[in-house]
Amino acid sequence: MGIIVLSFLVTAILVFSALFLLFRKIRSGKNPARDSRYWLTAIIATPIVYIGLLFTWFFFSSSYETKEFNKENWLEDQDTRYVYVDDLIDNEKLIGLTKCISKLVILQTSF
């Protein structure tokens, strides 16, 4: 919970600072902190930017490398088998096999 609050506060500080500089440049000679449009924009923009950053992080952290299915590598390294799943599904290499036979083909190294 603490990392969420901390990351939100950092995002808020960055958004408020960027908008402060932008409003100061647009309306030179006036203090943006006294302008209600600045506060409204900053309060609305902060959660939008934070959610956008979260979605971007989720998108990039959930993607993984895919490889063409290779039986030797499949048998050799059980920890990285997930990289071959997309190839098995996309190229329909298990089509026509029964569920039982498919499991035996995929899991034959467990025995």
SVG drawing of the C-alpha trace seen along z (x, -y; Angstrom):
<svg xmlns="http://www.w3.org/2000/svg" viewBox="-11 -40 29 81">
<polyline fill="none" stroke="black" stroke-width="0.4" points="0.0,0.0 2.9,-2.3 4.4,-2.1 1.0,-3.0 0.7,-6.1 4.3,-7.1 4.1,-6.7 0.8,-8.7 2.5,-11.5 5.5,-11.5 3.1,-11.7 1.1,-14.5 4.3,-16.5 5.5,-16.1 2.0,-17.0 1.6,-20.0 5.1,-21.2 4.7,-20.8 1.4,-22.5 2.7,-25.3 5.5,-26.0 3.1,-25.8 0.6,-28.2 3.4,-30.5 4.6,-30.6 1.2,-31.1 0.2,-33.8 3.5,-35.5 3.5,-37.9 0.8,-36.1 1.1,-33.4 -0.6,-30.2 -1.2,-29.1 -3.8,-31.8 -5.7,-30.7 -8.5,-28.3 -8.1,-26.9 -4.6,-25.7 -5.8,-23.9 -8.8,-22.3 -6.6,-21.2 -3.9,-19.8 -6.4,-17.9 -8.1,-16.4 -4.9,-15.6 -3.1,-13.9 -5.2,-10.7 -5.5,-10.6 -1.7,-10.7 -1.3,-8.1 -3.7,-5.7 -2.0,-6.1 1.3,-5.3 -0.1,-2.2 -1.6,-0.9 1.6,-1.5 3.6,0.3 1.1,3.3 1.3,3.5 5.1,3.6 5.5,5.8 3.0,8.5 4.5,9.0 7.1,11.8 9.2,13.2 7.7,15.8 9.7,18.5 9.1,21.1 8.4,24.4 11.6,26.5 11.2,30.0 14.8,30.1 14.5,26.7 11.0,27.7 12.4,30.9 15.6,29.2 14.2,26.1 10.9,26.4 11.1,22.9 10.8,21.1 8.2,23.3 5.7,20.5 7.5,18.8 6.5,21.6 2.8,21.6 1.9,18.9 3.6,20.8 1.8,24.0 -1.6,22.2 -1.0,20.0 0.4,22.7 -2.3,25.2 0.3,27.9 -2.0,29.7 -5.1,29.6 -6.6,33.0 -5.0,34.6 -7.3,35.6 -7.0,33.8 -5.3,36.8 -2.7,37.2 -2.1,33.4 -1.3,33.5 1.0,36.5 2.9,34.8 3.3,31.6 4.0,33.1 6.0,36.2 9.1,34.7 7.4,34.8 7.7,38.6"/>
</svg>
